[in-house]
Amino acid sequence: MADAQDVQHRVSGPLLAAILVVAAGPSAPASAEEPVWEAPVTLGVANPDELVVVTDDAGNDTAAWFRDRTVDGLHFAEPVVAQRMADGDWTLPTVMGRASHDPDISLATTPSGQVTAVWVNETLDSTGKPTEAQLQTAVFDQGQWSAPATLWRGEVAKDPSIAVDPAGQAVVAWTRIGSRNAALAATRDAEGVWQAPRRLDDGSQRTVMAGQVGMAANGVAVVTYVDDAGVHAARWTGASWSASRRLTRTRPAELAFQVSTDGRAAIAYTASRTSPVRERMMDGAGAWSAAKVVDSRTGKVDDHGLSLAACPKGGWGVAWGTGLHQLRLREFDAVTWRKDRVIHRAVGTPRETHLIYHNNGDAMLIWNEDLPAPFAAQIKALTRSSWEWTPDAFPVSGNETNLVHLRAVDNLDGHIVVAWDRVNSGPDQIQSAAAFWANGTVIN
């Protein structure tokens, strides 16, 4: 589902969207500061939305989205998955299910490459009207997908999100839509057995929506959900759930969330369109810090396009765009906050951002930038090696009519996958490109 910021940038007319994927590939760059990005290639055609992408330690990539179709006068939507083995080509999309519209789909992968997909499926009558919704899941292992398993049945479900640990344990969260929504979660053990769903919210808010989930290497997970009272989080220890914790006072304008591999978590958020970025951190024991204002500027600001990433050695980094054509970054080194700084002055207006760290402290920021006329939008990347940011951004994409739904993941060894929806007036295209960013000097 496109958020308000995406909708504001869509152009009128018979729009078609294309998903583009940029993956980090095998070619070694001239230096750690200059990743080599290959030109996009076409994965397929559709009318795509709801993009998600994951990668494993070997550089095998999996992308998922849903596409709208009309067959014999019947309109419906299909969640689909495409895969790219390391150094190989993308497969044709695999259809996972069917729904009347918006069959939200999510992916997660273990480091060894076992991929779990979860999506909303619907039983449709002869007119295309849904009679039942199912939350379904399947696992890709040993080169093939398992048969779908149903985790939940009901009238309407939305926004599933899944996370897994190296052993294959998983947590999935989703929203049950009704007169009063409910944020639900279920867990899977290492043997692949799913437990019965659990309701996370207390039922006091009508508009609750399940948020993101994250899982550490030790099986600890954190699940978020949002309602009119604010952002809430619940922690799964691997054996039991904690009570939900309210983290903000109101529903945020923007929210970013991450769980680190060692079991910490953090959120970055803005309370309104003119409020500064704030952050809260959870330690390994599950205790949340007080809210910290990350943007040190005074007065009203236009902080947007938030991204959050775990730094090496127990820290966090928060990146965001501003209304002054700036990209700003502030980092926490596990003891103190460094001063926030402008790392790039954009030609256009940055929208979505994704912050990525190498294990040695090198960093990359990828963002979606609205450009001045006669151009429209472009995906760009900036790298940092030995604490120095490159002066110029690299154009990952060409100049396009409109770009939305930016996604970026990496496997910490230089393989980076970037994905986005390309919106134009031509045929829908799902495209992919590849790059590699080598590790730089280790920072002690």
C-alpha positions as a Markdown table, in Angstrom:
| # | Residue | x | y | z |
|---|---|---|---|---|
| 1 | Met | 0.0 | 0.0 | 0.0 |
| 2 | Ala | 1.5 | 3.4 | -1.0 |
| 3 | Asp | 1.9 | 5.8 | 1.9 |
| 4 | Ala | 0.8 | 9.4 | 1.8 |
| 5 | Gln | 4.2 | 10.6 | 0.7 |
| 6 | Asp | 4.2 | 8.2 | -2.2 |
| 7 | Val | 0.7 | 9.3 | -3.3 |
| 8 | Gln | 1.7 | 12.9 | -3.3 |
| 9 | His | 4.3 | 12.2 | -5.9 |
| 10 | Arg | 2.2 | 10.1 | -8.3 |
| 11 | Val | 1.3 | 11.6 | -11.6 |
| 12 | Ser | -2.2 | 11.5 | -13.0 |
| 13 | Gly | -3.4 | 9.4 | -15.9 |
| 14 | Pro | -3.3 | 5.6 | -16.7 |
| 15 | Leu | -0.3 | 4.9 | -14.5 |
| 16 | Leu | 1.7 | 1.7 | -14.8 |
| 17 | Ala | 4.3 | 0.7 | -12.2 |
| 18 | Ala | 7.6 | -1.2 | -12.7 |
| 19 | Ile | 9.6 | -2.8 | -10.0 |
| 20 | Leu | 13.4 | -2.4 | -10.5 |
| 21 | Val | 15.9 | -4.3 | -8.4 |
| 22 | Val | 19.6 | -3.5 | -8.1 |
| 23 | Ala | 21.6 | -6.4 | -6.6 |
| 24 | Ala | 25.2 | -6.4 | -5.6 |
| 25 | Gly | 27.1 | -8.7 | -7.9 |
| 26 | Pro | 30.5 | -10.3 | -8.3 |
| 27 | Ser | 32.6 | -7.6 | -10.1 |
| 28 | Ala | 35.2 | -6.0 | -7.8 |
| 29 | Pro | 35.2 | -2.2 | -7.8 |
| 30 | Ala | 38.3 | 0.0 | -8.2 |
| 31 | Ser | 38.0 | 1.0 | -4.6 |
| 32 | Ala | 35.7 | 0.5 | -1.6 |
| 33 | Glu | 34.3 | 4.0 | -2.2 |
| 34 | Glu | 33.2 | 3.2 | -5.8 |
| 35 | Pro | 30.7 | 0.3 | -6.1 |
| 36 | Val | 30.2 | -1.0 | -9.6 |
| 37 | Trp | 26.5 | -1.0 | -10.4 |
| 38 | Glu | 25.3 | -2.9 | -13.5 |
| 39 | Ala | 22.5 | -1.8 | -15.8 |
| 40 | Pro | 19.0 | -3.0 | -15.0 |
| 41 | Val | 17.6 | -6.1 | -16.7 |
| 42 | Thr | 13.9 | -7.0 | -17.1 |
| 43 | Leu | 12.5 | -9.7 | -14.8 |
| 44 | Gly | 9.0 | -9.7 | -16.3 |
| 45 | Val | 5.8 | -7.6 | -16.8 |
| 46 | Ala | 2.9 | -7.0 | -14.5 |
| 47 | Asn | 1.2 | -4.2 | -12.6 |
| 48 | Pro | 3.3 | -4.6 | -9.5 |
| 49 | Asp | 3.2 | -3.2 | -6.0 |
| 50 | Glu | 4.2 | -4.1 | -2.4 |
| 51 | Leu | 7.8 | -4.8 | -3.1 |
| 52 | Val | 10.1 | -6.7 | -0.7 |
| 53 | Val | 13.6 | -8.1 | -1.3 |
| 54 | Val | 16.0 | -10.3 | 0.7 |
| 55 | Thr | 19.5 | -11.8 | 0.2 |
| 56 | Asp | 21.5 | -14.5 | 1.9 |
| 57 | Asp | 25.1 | -14.9 | 2.7 |
| 58 | Ala | 25.9 | -16.5 | -0.7 |
| 59 | Gly | 24.3 | -13.6 | -2.5 |
| 60 | Asn | 21.2 | -15.4 | -3.6 |
| 61 | Asp | 18.4 | -12.9 | -4.0 |
| 62 | Thr | 14.6 | -13.2 | -3.7 |
| 63 | Ala | 12.0 | -10.5 | -4.5 |
| 64 | Ala | 8.3 | -10.5 | -4.0 |
| 65 | Trp | 5.4 | -8.3 | -4.9 |
| 66 | Phe | 1.8 | -8.5 | -6.1 |
| 67 | Arg | 0.5 | -7.9 | -9.6 |
| 68 | Asp | -3.0 | -7.0 | -10.8 |
| 69 | Arg | -4.5 | -9.1 | -13.6 |
| 70 | Thr | -7.7 | -9.5 | -15.5 |
| 71 | Val | -8.6 | -12.8 | -17.1 |
| 72 | Asp | -11.9 | -13.4 | -18.9 |
| 73 | Gly | -13.3 | -10.2 | -17.4 |
| 74 | Leu | -12.4 | -11.3 | -13.8 |
| 75 | His | -10.1 | -8.9 | -12.0 |
| 76 | Phe | -7.8 | -10.2 | -9.3 |
| 77 | Ala | -4.3 | -9.8 | -7.8 |
| 78 | Glu | -1.5 | -12.4 | -7.5 |
| 79 | Pro | 1.4 | -12.4 | -5.0 |
| 80 | Val | 4.5 | -13.5 | -6.9 |
| 81 | Val | 8.1 | -14.4 | -6.1 |
| 82 | Ala | 11.2 | -14.2 | -8.3 |
| 83 | Gln | 14.7 | -15.5 | -7.5 |
| 84 | Arg | 18.3 | -14.9 | -8.6 |
| 85 | Met | 21.0 | -17.3 | -7.7 |
| 86 | Ala | 24.4 | -15.7 | -7.1 |
| 87 | Asp | 26.0 | -14.7 | -10.4 |
| 88 | Gly | 22.9 | -16.0 | -12.2 |
| 89 | Asp | 19.8 | -14.6 | -13.8 |
| 90 | Trp | 16.4 | -13.8 | -12.3 |
| 91 | Thr | 13.8 | -16.6 | -12.7 |
| 92 | Leu | 10.3 | -15.9 | -14.0 |
| 93 | Pro | 7.9 | -15.0 | -11.3 |
| 94 | Thr | 6.2 | -17.8 | -9.3 |
| 95 | Val | 2.6 | -17.3 | -8.4 |
| 96 | Met | 2.0 | -17.9 | -4.7 |
| 97 | Gly | -1.7 | -17.3 | -4.4 |
| 98 | Arg | -4.7 | -15.1 | -5.4 |
| 99 | Ala | -6.8 | -12.4 | -3.8 |
| 100 | Ser | -9.4 | -9.8 | -4.9 |
| 101 | His | -6.8 | -7.0 | -4.4 |
| 102 | Asp | -3.6 | -6.1 | -2.5 |
| 103 | Pro | -2.5 | -9.6 | -1.4 |
| 104 | Asp | 0.3 | -8.3 | 0.8 |
| 105 | Ile | 3.4 | -10.5 | 0.8 |
| 106 | Ser | 6.5 | -10.5 | 2.9 |
| 107 | Leu | 9.8 | -12.5 | 2.8 |
| 108 | Ala | 12.6 | -13.4 | 5.2 |
| 109 | Thr | 15.7 | -15.6 | 4.6 |
| 110 | Thr | 18.2 | -17.4 | 6.8 |
| 111 | Pro | 21.9 | -16.8 | 6.2 |
| 112 | Ser | 22.1 | -20.2 | 4.5 |
| 113 | Gly | 19.3 | -19.4 | 2.0 |
| 114 | Gln | 16.1 | -20.9 | 3.4 |
| 115 | Val | 13.5 | -18.4 | 2.4 |
| 116 | Thr | 10.1 | -18.1 | 4.0 |
| 117 | Ala | 7.2 | -16.2 | 2.3 |
| 118 | Val | 4.0 | -15.2 | 4.0 |
| 119 | Trp | 1.1 | -13.6 | 2.1 |
| 120 | Val | -2.7 | -12.9 | 2.2 |
| 121 | Asn | -4.7 | -15.4 | 0.1 |
| 122 | Glu | -8.4 | -15.1 | -0.5 |
| 123 | Thr | -11.1 | -17.6 | -1.7 |
| 124 | Leu | -13.1 | -15.8 | -4.4 |
| 125 | Asp | -16.5 | -16.5 | -5.8 |
| 126 | Ser | -17.5 | -16.5 | -9.5 |
| 127 | Thr | -17.7 | -12.7 | -9.5 |
| 128 | Gly | -14.3 | -12.2 | -7.8 |
| 129 | Lys | -15.7 | -11.3 | -4.4 |
| 130 | Pro | -13.7 | -12.7 | -1.5 |
| 131 | Thr | -15.6 | -15.2 | 0.8 |
| 132 | Glu | -12.6 | -15.9 | 3.1 |
| 133 | Ala | -9.1 | -14.7 | 3.8 |
| 134 | Gln | -6.2 | -16.9 | 4.7 |
| 135 | Leu | -2.7 | -16.1 | 5.9 |
| 136 | Gln | -0.5 | -18.5 | 4.1 |
| 137 | Thr | 3.2 | -19.4 | 4.2 |
| 138 | Ala | 5.7 | -21.5 | 2.2 |
| 139 | Val | 9.4 | -22.3 | 2.5 |
| 140 | Phe | 12.0 | -22.3 | -0.3 |
| 141 | Asp | 14.6 | -24.9 | 0.5 |
| 142 | Gln | 16.8 | -27.2 | -1.5 |
| 143 | Gly | 15.8 | -25.5 | -4.7 |
| 144 | Gln | 12.0 | -25.7 | -4.4 |
| 145 | Trp | 9.0 | -24.2 | -2.7 |
| 146 | Ser | 6.9 | -26.2 | -0.2 |
| 147 | Ala | 3.2 | -26.4 | -0.5 |
| 148 | Pro | 1.4 | -23.5 | 1.1 |
| 149 | Ala | 0.3 | -23.9 | 4.7 |
| 150 | Thr | -2.5 | -21.8 | 6.3 |
| 151 | Leu | -1.7 | -20.1 | 9.6 |
| 152 | Trp | -5.0 | -18.2 | 10.0 |
| 153 | Arg | -8.5 | -17.9 | 8.5 |
| 154 | Gly | -10.9 | -15.0 | 8.8 |
| 155 | Glu | -12.7 | -12.3 | 6.9 |
| 156 | Val | -9.9 | -9.8 | 6.0 |
| 157 | Ala | -6.1 | -9.7 | 6.7 |
| 158 | Lys | -3.5 | -7.1 | 5.9 |
| 159 | Asp | 0.2 | -6.3 | 6.1 |
| 160 | Pro | 2.0 | -9.5 | 7.1 |
| 161 | Ser | 5.6 | -9.1 | 8.1 |
| 162 | Ile | 8.0 | -11.9 | 8.8 |
| 163 | Ala | 11.5 | -12.3 | 10.3 |
| 164 | Val | 13.6 | -15.5 | 10.8 |
| 165 | Asp | 16.8 | -16.4 | 12.7 |
| 166 | Pro | 19.7 | -18.6 | 11.4 |
| 167 | Ala | 18.1 | -21.8 | 12.9 |
| 168 | Gly | 14.8 | -21.2 | 10.9 |
| 169 | Gln | 12.7 | -20.0 | 13.8 |
| 170 | Ala | 10.3 | -17.3 | 12.7 |
| 171 | Val | 7.9 | -14.6 | 13.9 |
| 172 | Val | 5.1 | -13.2 | 11.7 |
| 173 | Ala | 2.8 | -10.3 | 12.5 |
| 174 | Trp | -0.3 | -9.2 | 10.6 |
| 175 | Thr | -3.5 | -7.2 | 11.0 |
| 176 | Arg | -7.0 | -8.7 | 11.3 |
| 177 | Ile | -9.3 | -6.1 | 9.7 |
| 178 | Gly | -12.8 | -5.6 | 11.3 |
| 179 | Ser | -15.0 | -3.2 | 13.2 |
| 180 | Arg | -12.0 | -3.2 | 15.6 |
| 181 | Asn | -8.7 | -4.3 | 14.1 |
| 182 | Ala | -6.3 | -6.6 | 15.9 |
| 183 | Ala | -2.6 | -6.9 | 15.7 |
| 184 | Leu | -1.8 | -10.7 | 15.6 |
| 185 | Ala | 1.5 | -12.6 | 15.8 |
| 186 | Ala | 2.6 | -16.2 | 15.5 |
| 187 | Thr | 5.9 | -18.0 | 16.0 |
| 188 | Arg | 7.6 | -21.0 | 14.3 |
| 189 | Asp | 10.1 | -23.2 | 16.0 |
| 190 | Ala | 13.3 | -24.6 | 14.4 |
| 191 | Glu | 11.4 | -27.8 | 13.4 |
| 192 | Gly | 9.0 | -25.7 | 11.4 |
| 193 | Val | 5.9 | -26.0 | 13.7 |
| 194 | Trp | 3.8 | -22.9 | 14.0 |
| 195 | Gln | 2.1 | -21.9 | 17.2 |
| 196 | Ala | -1.4 | -20.5 | 17.5 |
| 197 | Pro | -1.7 | -16.8 | 16.8 |
| 198 | Arg | -1.6 | -14.3 | 19.7 |
| 199 | Arg | -3.2 | -10.9 | 19.9 |
| 200 | Leu | -0.7 | -8.2 | 20.8 |
| 201 | Asp | -3.0 | -5.1 | 21.3 |
| 202 | Asp | -5.5 | -4.8 | 24.1 |
| 203 | Gly | -8.5 | -4.1 | 21.8 |
| 204 | Ser | -9.0 | -0.5 | 23.0 |
| 205 | Gln | -8.2 | 1.1 | 19.6 |
| 206 | Arg | -10.2 | 0.6 | 16.4 |
| 207 | Thr | -7.4 | 1.5 | 14.0 |
| 208 | Val | -4.6 | -0.7 | 15.2 |
| 209 | Met | -2.3 | -1.9 | 12.4 |
| 210 | Ala | 0.5 | -4.5 | 12.8 |
| 211 | Gly | 3.9 | -3.1 | 12.0 |
| 212 | Gln | 7.4 | -4.5 | 11.3 |
| 213 | Val | 9.1 | -7.4 | 12.9 |
| 214 | Gly | 12.7 | -8.2 | 13.5 |
| 215 | Met | 14.6 | -11.3 | 14.9 |
| 216 | Ala | 18.1 | -11.6 | 16.3 |
| 217 | Ala | 20.5 | -14.5 | 15.7 |
| 218 | Asn | 19.6 | -15.9 | 19.2 |
| 219 | Gly | 15.9 | -16.2 | 18.4 |
| 220 | Val | 14.8 | -13.0 | 20.3 |
| 221 | Ala | 12.2 | -11.0 | 18.3 |
| 222 | Val | 10.5 | -7.7 | 18.5 |
| 223 | Val | 7.1 | -6.9 | 16.9 |
| 224 | Thr | 5.7 | -3.4 | 16.5 |
| 225 | Tyr | 2.1 | -2.2 | 16.0 |
| 226 | Val | 0.7 | 1.3 | 15.6 |
| 227 | Asp | -2.7 | 2.8 | 16.7 |
| 228 | Asp | -4.0 | 6.3 | 17.6 |
| 229 | Ala | -2.3 | 6.0 | 21.0 |
| 230 | Gly | 1.2 | 5.6 | 19.4 |
| 231 | Val | 3.8 | 3.0 | 18.6 |
| 232 | His | 3.8 | -0.2 | 20.7 |
| 233 | Ala | 6.3 | -3.1 | 20.8 |
| 234 | Ala | 6.2 | -6.6 | 22.2 |
| 235 | Arg | 9.3 | -8.8 | 22.7 |
| 236 | Trp | 9.5 | -12.6 | 22.1 |
| 237 | Thr | 12.2 | -14.2 | 24.1 |
| 238 | Gly | 12.1 | -17.5 | 22.2 |
| 239 | Ala | 9.8 | -19.0 | 24.9 |
| 240 | Ser | 7.3 | -16.3 | 25.8 |
| 241 | Trp | 5.9 | -12.9 | 25.0 |
| 242 | Ser | 6.4 | -9.7 | 27.0 |
| 243 | Ala | 3.6 | -7.3 | 27.6 |
| 244 | Ser | 3.3 | -4.7 | 24.9 |
| 245 | Arg | 5.2 | -1.4 | 25.6 |
| 246 | Arg | 4.0 | 2.0 | 24.4 |
| 247 | Leu | 6.9 | 3.8 | 22.8 |
| 248 | Thr | 5.4 | 7.1 | 21.5 |
| 249 | Arg | 2.6 | 9.4 | 22.6 |
| 250 | Thr | 0.8 | 9.7 | 19.3 |
| 251 | Arg | 0.6 | 7.9 | 15.9 |
| 252 | Pro | 3.9 | 8.9 | 14.2 |
| 253 | Ala | 4.1 | 10.7 | 10.8 |
| 254 | Glu | 7.0 | 8.4 | 9.9 |
| 255 | Leu | 8.5 | 5.4 | 11.6 |
| 256 | Ala | 11.6 | 3.2 | 11.0 |
| 257 | Phe | 12.4 | 0.1 | 13.0 |
| 258 | Gln | 15.3 | -2.4 | 13.2 |
| 259 | Val | 16.4 | -5.4 | 15.3 |
| 260 | Ser | 20.2 | -6.0 | 15.4 |
| 261 | Thr | 21.7 | -9.5 | 15.1 |
| 262 | Asp | 22.6 | -9.4 | 18.9 |
| 263 | Gly | 19.1 | -8.8 | 20.0 |
| 264 | Arg | 18.9 | -5.0 | 20.4 |
| 265 | Ala | 16.2 | -2.9 | 18.8 |
| 266 | Ala | 15.5 | 0.7 | 17.9 |
| 267 | Ile | 12.8 | 3.0 | 16.4 |
| 268 | Ala | 13.3 | 6.3 | 14.7 |
| 269 | Tyr | 10.2 | 8.5 | 14.2 |
| 270 | Thr | 8.7 | 11.9 | 13.7 |
| 271 | Ala | 5.6 | 12.9 | 15.7 |
| 272 | Ser | 4.4 | 15.2 | 12.8 |
| 273 | Arg | 5.5 | 16.6 | 9.5 |
| 274 | Thr | 7.3 | 19.5 | 11.2 |
| 275 | Ser | 8.7 | 17.6 | 14.2 |
| 276 | Pro | 12.4 | 16.5 | 14.4 |
| 277 | Val | 13.5 | 12.9 | 14.3 |
| 278 | Arg | 13.5 | 11.1 | 17.6 |
| 279 | Glu | 14.9 | 7.7 | 18.5 |
| 280 | Arg | 14.4 | 5.1 | 21.2 |
| 281 | Met | 16.7 | 2.1 | 21.8 |
| 282 | Met | 16.1 | -1.3 | 23.4 |
| 283 | Asp | 19.0 | -3.1 | 25.0 |
| 284 | Gly | 19.7 | -6.8 | 24.9 |
| 285 | Ala | 17.6 | -7.4 | 28.1 |
| 286 | Gly | 14.5 | -5.7 | 26.6 |
| 287 | Ala | 14.7 | -2.3 | 28.4 |
| 288 | Trp | 13.8 | 0.7 | 26.3 |
| 289 | Ser | 15.7 | 4.0 | 26.6 |
| 290 | Ala | 13.9 | 7.4 | 26.9 |
| 291 | Ala | 13.2 | 9.2 | 23.6 |
| 292 | Lys | 16.2 | 11.1 | 22.2 |
| 293 | Val | 15.8 | 14.1 | 19.7 |
| 294 | Val | 18.2 | 13.2 | 16.9 |
| 295 | Asp | 17.9 | 16.3 | 14.8 |
| 296 | Ser | 19.7 | 19.0 | 16.7 |
| 297 | Arg | 18.3 | 21.9 | 14.7 |
| 298 | Thr | 15.8 | 24.2 | 16.5 |
| 299 | Gly | 12.4 | 25.2 | 15.3 |
| 300 | Lys | 10.1 | 23.5 | 12.8 |
| 301 | Val | 11.8 | 21.1 | 10.4 |
| 302 | Asp | 10.8 | 18.9 | 7.5 |
| 303 | Asp | 12.4 | 15.6 | 8.5 |
| 304 | His | 11.3 | 12.7 | 6.3 |
| 305 | Gly | 12.5 | 9.5 | 4.6 |
| 306 | Leu | 13.8 | 8.0 | 7.8 |
| 307 | Ser | 16.1 | 5.0 | 7.9 |
| 308 | Leu | 17.7 | 3.2 | 10.7 |
| 309 | Ala | 20.6 | 0.6 | 10.9 |
| 310 | Ala | 22.6 | -1.2 | 13.5 |
| 311 | Cys | 26.3 | -0.1 | 13.5 |
| 312 | Pro | 29.1 | -2.4 | 14.4 |
| 313 | Lys | 30.0 | -2.7 | 18.1 |
| 314 | Gly | 26.6 | -2.0 | 19.5 |
| 315 | Gly | 25.7 | 1.3 | 17.9 |
| 316 | Trp | 22.9 | 2.7 | 15.7 |
| 317 | Gly | 22.8 | 5.1 | 12.8 |
| 318 | Val | 19.8 | 7.3 | 11.8 |
| 319 | Ala | 19.6 | 8.9 | 8.3 |
| 320 | Trp | 16.9 | 11.2 | 6.9 |
| 321 | Gly | 16.1 | 13.8 | 4.3 |
| 322 | Thr | 15.2 | 17.4 | 4.9 |
| 323 | Gly | 13.2 | 20.1 | 3.2 |
| 324 | Leu | 16.6 | 21.9 | 2.6 |
| 325 | His | 17.7 | 19.3 | 0.0 |
| 326 | Gln | 20.0 | 17.8 | 2.7 |
| 327 | Leu | 20.7 | 14.2 | 3.7 |
| 328 | Arg | 21.6 | 14.1 | 7.4 |
| 329 | Leu | 23.1 | 11.3 | 9.6 |
| 330 | Arg | 23.5 | 10.9 | 13.3 |
| 331 | Glu | 25.3 | 7.9 | 14.9 |
| 332 | Phe | 25.3 | 6.4 | 18.4 |
| 333 | Asp | 28.6 | 4.5 | 19.1 |
| 334 | Ala | 27.1 | 2.4 | 22.0 |
| 335 | Val | 28.2 | 5.0 | 24.5 |
| 336 | Thr | 27.5 | 8.5 | 23.2 |
| 337 | Trp | 25.7 | 10.2 | 20.3 |
| 338 | Arg | 27.9 | 11.9 | 17.8 |
| 339 | Lys | 26.7 | 15.2 | 16.4 |
| 340 | Asp | 24.3 | 15.0 | 13.5 |
| 341 | Arg | 25.8 | 16.2 | 10.2 |
| 342 | Val | 24.9 | 16.9 | 6.6 |
| 343 | Ile | 26.5 | 14.1 | 4.5 |
| 344 | His | 25.1 | 15.2 | 1.2 |
| 345 | Arg | 23.4 | 18.2 | -0.4 |
| 346 | Ala | 21.0 | 16.9 | -3.0 |
| 347 | Val | 20.1 | 18.5 | -6.3 |
| 348 | Gly | 16.4 | 17.6 | -5.8 |
| 349 | Thr | 14.3 | 16.5 | -2.8 |
| 350 | Pro | 15.3 | 13.3 | -1.1 |
| 351 | Arg | 12.3 | 11.1 | -0.2 |
| 352 | Glu | 13.0 | 7.5 | 0.9 |
| 353 | Thr | 16.4 | 6.5 | 2.3 |
| 354 | His | 18.1 | 3.3 | 3.3 |
| 355 | Leu | 21.2 | 3.2 | 5.5 |
| 356 | Ile | 23.6 | 0.2 | 5.3 |
| 357 | Tyr | 26.7 | -0.7 | 7.4 |
| 358 | His | 29.6 | -3.0 | 6.7 |
| 359 | Asn | 31.0 | -5.0 | 9.6 |
| 360 | Asn | 34.0 | -2.7 | 9.6 |
| 361 | Gly | 32.1 | 0.5 | 10.0 |
| 362 | Asp | 31.9 | 1.5 | 6.3 |
| 363 | Ala | 28.5 | 2.8 | 5.3 |
| 364 | Met | 26.3 | 3.4 | 2.3 |
| 365 | Leu | 23.2 | 5.6 | 2.0 |
| 366 | Ile | 20.8 | 4.9 | -0.8 |
| 367 | Trp | 17.9 | 7.2 | -1.5 |
| 368 | Asn | 15.1 | 8.2 | -3.9 |
| 369 | Glu | 15.4 | 11.8 | -5.1 |
| 370 | Asp | 12.8 | 13.9 | -6.8 |
| 371 | Leu | 14.7 | 16.0 | -9.4 |
| 372 | Pro | 14.0 | 19.5 | -10.8 |
| 373 | Ala | 12.4 | 19.8 | -14.2 |
| 374 | Pro | 12.9 | 18.5 | -16.9 |
| 375 | Phe | 14.0 | 15.4 | -14.9 |
| 376 | Ala | 11.7 | 13.6 | -12.5 |
| 377 | Ala | 13.3 | 11.0 | -10.1 |
| 378 | Gln | 16.4 | 9.0 | -9.6 |
| 379 | Ile | 17.8 | 6.4 | -7.2 |
| 380 | Lys | 21.3 | 7.5 | -5.9 |
| 381 | Ala | 23.9 | 6.0 | -3.6 |
| 382 | Leu | 26.7 | 7.5 | -1.4 |
| 383 | Thr | 29.5 | 5.5 | 0.3 |
| 384 | Arg | 31.7 | 6.1 | 3.3 |
| 385 | Ser | 35.1 | 4.4 | 3.8 |
| 386 | Ser | 37.3 | 5.0 | 6.8 |
| 387 | Trp | 34.8 | 7.7 | 8.0 |
| 388 | Glu | 35.0 | 9.7 | 4.8 |
| 389 | Trp | 32.0 | 10.1 | 2.6 |
| 390 | Thr | 32.4 | 10.3 | -1.2 |
| 391 | Pro | 31.8 | 13.8 | -2.4 |
| 392 | Asp | 29.5 | 12.8 | -5.3 |
| 393 | Ala | 26.4 | 10.5 | -5.3 |
| 394 | Phe | 26.3 | 7.7 | -7.8 |
| 395 | Pro | 23.2 | 7.5 | -10.0 |
| 396 | Val | 21.9 | 3.9 | -9.5 |
| 397 | Ser | 19.0 | 4.4 | -11.8 |
| 398 | Gly | 18.3 | 6.6 | -14.8 |
| 399 | Asn | 16.1 | 9.7 | -14.7 |
| 400 | Glu | 12.5 | 8.3 | -14.5 |
| 401 | Thr | 9.0 | 9.7 | -14.4 |
| 402 | Asn | 8.4 | 8.5 | -10.9 |
| 403 | Leu | 10.0 | 6.1 | -8.4 |
| 404 | Val | 8.5 | 4.7 | -5.2 |
| 405 | His | 8.8 | 1.9 | -2.7 |
| 406 | Leu | 12.6 | 2.0 | -2.4 |
| 407 | Arg | 14.1 | -1.2 | -0.7 |
| 408 | Ala | 17.7 | -2.1 | 0.1 |
| 409 | Val | 19.3 | -5.0 | 1.9 |
| 410 | Asp | 22.8 | -6.5 | 2.1 |
| 411 | Asn | 24.6 | -9.5 | 3.3 |
| 412 | Leu | 27.5 | -7.5 | 5.0 |
| 413 | Asp | 30.1 | -8.9 | 2.5 |
| 414 | Gly | 29.6 | -6.4 | -0.3 |
| 415 | His | 26.5 | -7.9 | -1.9 |
| 416 | Ile | 23.8 | -5.3 | -1.9 |
| 417 | Val | 20.2 | -5.5 | -3.3 |
| 418 | Val | 18.3 | -2.4 | -4.1 |
| 419 | Ala | 14.7 | -2.4 | -5.4 |
| 420 | Trp | 12.1 | 0.1 | -6.2 |
| 421 | Asp | 8.9 | 0.6 | -8.2 |
| 422 | Arg | 9.2 | 2.5 | -11.5 |
| 423 | Val | 6.0 | 4.4 | -12.4 |
| 424 | Asn | 5.6 | 5.5 | -16.0 |
| 425 | Ser | 3.1 | 5.5 | -18.9 |
| 426 | Gly | 4.6 | 2.5 | -20.7 |
| 427 | Pro | 4.4 | -1.2 | -20.2 |
| 428 | Asp | 4.9 | -2.4 | -16.6 |
| 429 | Gln | 8.4 | -3.8 | -16.1 |
| 430 | Ile | 10.1 | -5.6 | -13.3 |
| 431 | Gln | 13.8 | -5.0 | -13.6 |
| 432 | Ser | 17.0 | -6.0 | -11.9 |
| 433 | Ala | 20.6 | -4.8 | -11.9 |
| 434 | Ala | 23.8 | -5.9 | -10.0 |
| 435 | Ala | 26.7 | -4.3 | -8.2 |
| 436 | Phe | 29.4 | -5.1 | -5.6 |
| 437 | Trp | 30.9 | -3.0 | -2.9 |
| 438 | Ala | 34.1 | -4.4 | -1.4 |
| 439 | Asn | 34.9 | -4.0 | 2.3 |
| 440 | Gly | 37.4 | -1.2 | 3.0 |
| 441 | Thr | 39.9 | -0.9 | 5.8 |
| 442 | Val | 38.8 | -2.3 | 9.1 |
| 443 | Ile | 38.1 | 0.4 | 11.7 |
| 444 | Asn | 39.2 | -0.4 | 15.2 |
